[in-house]
């Protein structure tokens, strides 16, 4: 599902195979099939397949967290650190404060929302780009995350929450289904709600949005707040699926948070989102991770590949935008 401020993707005459999501879907299916063959069918075993989708949940949600900020032409460098901080906070509340899991989960979500709204207010009040603001808050959050429990690991928290992280429904991990449900809600937010449409309008053309009576400042705050809330959701899924958390949680999420929406077709300039594209791109990044684990590839090479693909996607998006402007 791709949405723009002008809804170009829904114009008559646009064929399914012309959509970027169709290309991503073909690559995803081909890549999965190739990896299944290369692993001698091991990828298709129940345990491996379950682990694949279980650990796909967080990259999906973290990609959506970055996507909603990109929709207004901003970036959020703090999504990874915030996810780790919320995860550490939830574990601390269960183990040290003695709160039941539902309250700890709610607190993690509210913490993510609060930090996200704070990011938005700082962007609006200072008129500094979100890249710089969230770079600063990322550094602050990293310090706070370490301060929760130092280098030690939280484990042995809520058996029910950990059981949920291992549970499956109709053969699919419960955390993965939660991630899909979150993606569906994000898609509905942008396609069916006024605030979602306002975000796209502000990202597509702030000047035109302001002339239409839309508050661009409110859009920035809503986008950063929603991004923080989704980081909180990713933290809860991390706590449930991993069974233990420490101060390093979230350090490896920044690149995937950009890779999923950018490879999925989301423009850095704002005004466009693609929930389906983000899901498929997160799937592809997860395939690369599995390939690295299966064949013992140096993780640095994996980062190089993903980074190169992201750069290529940005360049391709720039060329596509220029060609679209000429055709218009």
C-alpha positions in Angstrom: 0.0 0.0 0.0 1.6 3.3 -1.2 0.0 6.6 -0.3 1.1 10.0 -1.4 -0.2 13.5 -0.8 -1.8 13.4 -4.2 -2.7 9.7 -4.3 -0.9 9.2 -7.6 -0.8 5.4 -7.0 -4.6 5.2 -7.4 -4.8 6.9 -10.7 -6.6 4.9 -13.5 -4.3 3.0 -15.8 -1.7 2.1 -13.2 -1.0 -1.6 -13.4 -0.1 -3.8 -10.5 3.2 -4.8 -12.0 4.2 -1.1 -12.3 4.1 -0.6 -8.6 7.5 -0.7 -6.7 5.8 -3.1 -4.2 5.3 -5.7 -6.9 9.0 -5.7 -7.8 9.9 -6.1 -4.1 7.4 -8.9 -3.8 9.0 -10.8 -6.7 12.5 -10.2 -5.3 11.4 -11.4 -1.9 9.8 -14.6 -3.2 12.8 -15.3 -5.4 15.3 -14.6 -2.6 13.4 -16.8 -0.1 13.2 -19.7 -2.6 16.9 -19.3 -3.5 17.9 -19.3 0.2 15.7 -22.3 0.9 17.5 -24.2 -1.9 20.9 -23.1 -0.8 20.3 -24.3 2.8 19.1 -27.7 1.6 15.6 -27.0 2.8 16.7 -26.1 6.3 15.0 -22.7 6.0 11.7 -24.5 5.6 11.9 -26.5 8.8 9.3 -25.5 11.4 11.9 -24.3 13.9 13.9 -22.2 11.5 10.8 -20.8 9.8 9.3 -19.9 13.2 12.5 -18.1 14.2 12.7 -16.3 10.9 9.2 -14.7 11.4 9.6 -14.2 15.1 12.7 -12.0 14.6 11.1 -10.3 11.7 8.6 -8.6 13.9 10.9 -5.9 15.4 12.4 -4.9 12.1 8.9 -4.4 10.7 7.8 -2.2 13.5 11.0 -0.2 13.7 10.8 0.4 9.9 7.3 1.7 10.4 8.6 3.9 13.2 11.0 5.5 10.8 8.5 5.7 8.0 6.0 7.9 9.8 8.7 10.5 10.4 10.0 10.3 6.8 6.4 11.0 5.8 6.8 14.6 7.0 10.4 14.9 5.5 12.1 14.3 8.9 14.4 11.6 10.3 14.5 10.0 13.7 18.0 8.8 14.7 16.8 7.8 18.2 14.5 5.0 17.2 17.0 2.2 18.0 18.2 3.8 21.3 14.6 4.5 22.3 13.6 0.9 21.6 16.4 -0.3 23.9 15.6 2.2 26.6 11.9 1.3 26.6 12.8 -2.4 26.7 15.1 -1.8 29.7 12.5 0.2 31.4 9.9 -2.5 31.0 12.2 -5.2 32.3 13.2 -3.0 35.3 9.6 -2.3 36.2 8.8 -6.0 36.2 11.9 -7.1 38.1 12.8 -4.2 40.4 9.6 -2.3 40.8 7.4 -5.5 40.9 4.8 -4.2 38.4 2.7 -6.8 36.6 3.6 -7.3 32.9 0.5 -5.4 31.5 1.4 -2.3 33.5 5.1 -2.6 32.5 4.1 -2.9 28.9 1.8 0.1 29.1 4.6 2.1 30.7 7.0 1.2 27.9 4.5 2.4 25.3 3.8 5.6 27.2 7.6 6.2 27.6 8.1 5.8 23.9 5.2 8.2 23.1 6.5 10.7 25.6 10.0 10.8 24.2 8.6 10.9 20.6 6.4 13.9 21.5 9.3 15.6 23.2 11.4 15.1 20.0 8.5 16.7 18.0 8.2 19.7 20.4 12.0 20.3 20.3 11.9 20.3 16.4 9.0 22.8 16.4 10.4 25.1 19.1 14.0 25.2 17.9 13.3 25.0 14.2 16.2 22.7 14.0 15.9 19.7 11.6 14.9 16.4 13.3 18.1 14.8 12.2 20.1 17.0 14.6 17.5 17.0 17.4 17.1 13.2 17.4 20.9 12.8 17.2 21.1 14.7 20.4 18.2 12.8 22.1 19.7 9.5 20.9 22.9 10.2 22.8 21.0 11.2 25.9 18.8 8.1 25.7 21.8 5.9 25.3 23.2 7.2 28.5 19.9 6.8 30.3 19.6 3.2 28.9 22.9 2.3 30.4 22.0 3.9 33.6 19.0 1.6 34.1 21.0 -1.5 34.9 24.6 -0.7 33.7 26.1 -3.6 31.7 24.0 -6.2 33.5 21.3 -8.2 31.8 17.6 -8.3 32.9 16.2 -11.8 32.6 13.6 -14.0 34.4 10.8 -11.4 34.1 7.2 -12.2 33.5 6.8 -15.9 32.5 3.5 -15.0 30.7 5.2 -12.3 28.6 8.0 -14.6 27.6 5.5 -17.4 26.8 3.7 -14.9 24.6 7.0 -14.2 22.8 7.4 -17.9 22.1 3.7 -18.6 21.2 2.4 -19.3 17.8 -1.0 -18.9 16.3 -1.9 -21.0 13.2 1.8 -21.8 12.8 2.9 -18.1 12.9 4.7 -16.5 15.8 2.3 -14.3 17.9 4.8 -11.4 17.9 4.9 -11.5 14.1 1.1 -11.3 13.9 1.2 -8.3 16.3 3.7 -6.6 13.9 1.3 -7.3 11.0 -1.6 -5.9 13.0 0.4 -2.7 13.8 1.3 -2.4 10.1 -2.4 -2.6 9.3 -3.3 0.1 11.8 -0.5 2.4 10.4 -1.9 1.9 6.9 -5.4 2.8 8.1 -4.1 5.8 9.9 -2.6 7.2 6.7 -5.4 6.2 4.4 -8.5 6.7 6.6 -7.8 9.4 9.2 -7.6 13.2 9.0 -4.3 13.4 11.0 -2.7 10.8 8.6 -3.7 12.8 5.6 -2.4 15.9 7.2 1.0 14.3 7.7 1.2 13.4 4.1 0.1 16.9 3.0 2.7 18.6 5.3 5.4 16.3 4.0 4.4 16.7 0.4 4.2 20.5 0.4 4.4 22.4 3.7 3.4 25.7 1.9 0.3 24.2 0.3 -0.6 22.5 3.5 -0.4 25.7 5.4 -2.6 27.5 2.8 -5.1 24.7 3.3 -5.3 25.4 7.0 -3.1 22.4 8.1 -0.8 23.0 11.0 2.7 21.8 9.9 3.9 22.1 13.5 1.1 19.8 14.7 2.0 17.3 11.9 5.7 17.2 13.1 4.7 16.6 16.7 2.2 13.9 15.7 4.7 12.2 13.4 7.5 12.1 16.1 5.0 11.0 18.7 3.7 8.1 16.6 7.3 7.2 15.8 8.1 7.0 19.5 5.0 5.0 20.2 6.0 2.5 17.6 9.5 2.3 19.1 7.7 1.4 22.3 5.8 -1.3 20.6 9.1 -2.7 19.1 10.6 -2.6 22.7 7.7 -4.7 24.0 8.1 -7.2 21.2 11.8 -7.4 21.9 11.2 -8.0 25.6 8.7 -10.8 24.8 10.7 -12.5 22.1 14.2 -12.3 23.4 13.6 -13.4 27.0 16.4 -11.1 28.3 17.5 -7.5 27.7 20.6 -5.4 28.4 22.1 -2.0 27.6 23.1 -3.0 24.0 19.5 -3.6 22.9 18.7 -1.3 20.0 22.2 -0.5 18.9 21.8 -2.5 15.7 18.3 -1.1 14.8 19.2 2.3 13.2 20.3 1.0 9.8 17.3 -1.4 9.5 15.0 1.4 10.5 16.1 3.3 7.4 16.6 0.4 5.1 13.0 -0.9 5.4 11.1 2.3 4.4 13.7 3.6 1.9 14.1 0.3 0.0 10.3 0.0 0.3 9.9 3.2 -1.7 9.4 5.9 0.9 10.8 9.3 -0.2 13.2 11.1 2.0 11.6 14.4 1.0 8.3 13.4 2.6 4.7 13.2 1.4 4.7 9.5 0.7 4.5 6.3 2.7 4.4 2.6 1.7 3.4 0.2 4.4 3.5 -2.8 2.0 6.9 -1.7 0.7 8.3 -1.3 4.2 7.1 -4.8 5.1 8.6 -6.4 2.1 11.9 -4.5 2.5 12.1 -5.6 6.1 11.6 -9.2 4.9 14.5 -8.8 2.4 16.8 -7.4 5.1 15.8 -10.4 7.3 16.8 -12.7 4.5 20.2 -11.1 4.3 20.6 -11.6 8.1 19.7 -15.3 7.8 22.1 -15.7 4.9 24.8 -14.2 7.0 24.1 -16.6 9.8 23.8 -19.7 7.6 27.0 -19.1 5.6 29.1 -17.4 8.3 29.5 -14.1 6.3 31.3 -11.3 8.1 28.6 -9.0 9.5 30.5 -6.0 8.2 29.9 -7.2 4.6 26.2 -7.5 5.4 26.1 -3.9 6.6 28.0 -2.9 3.4 25.5 -4.6 1.2 22.5 -3.2 3.0 24.0 0.3 3.1 24.7 0.1 -0.7 21.2 -1.0 -1.4 19.8 1.9 0.7 22.0 4.3 -1.2 20.9 2.8 -4.5 17.2 3.1 -3.5 17.7 6.8 -2.6 19.4 7.5 -5.9 16.7 5.6 -7.8 14.0 7.5 -5.9 15.6 10.8 -6.9 15.7 9.8 -10.5 12.1 8.6 -10.4 11.0 11.9 -8.9 12.7 14.0 -11.5 11.2 11.9 -14.3 7.8 12.2 -12.7 8.2 16.0 -12.5 9.1 16.1 -16.2 6.1 14.0 -17.2 3.8 16.2 -15.1 
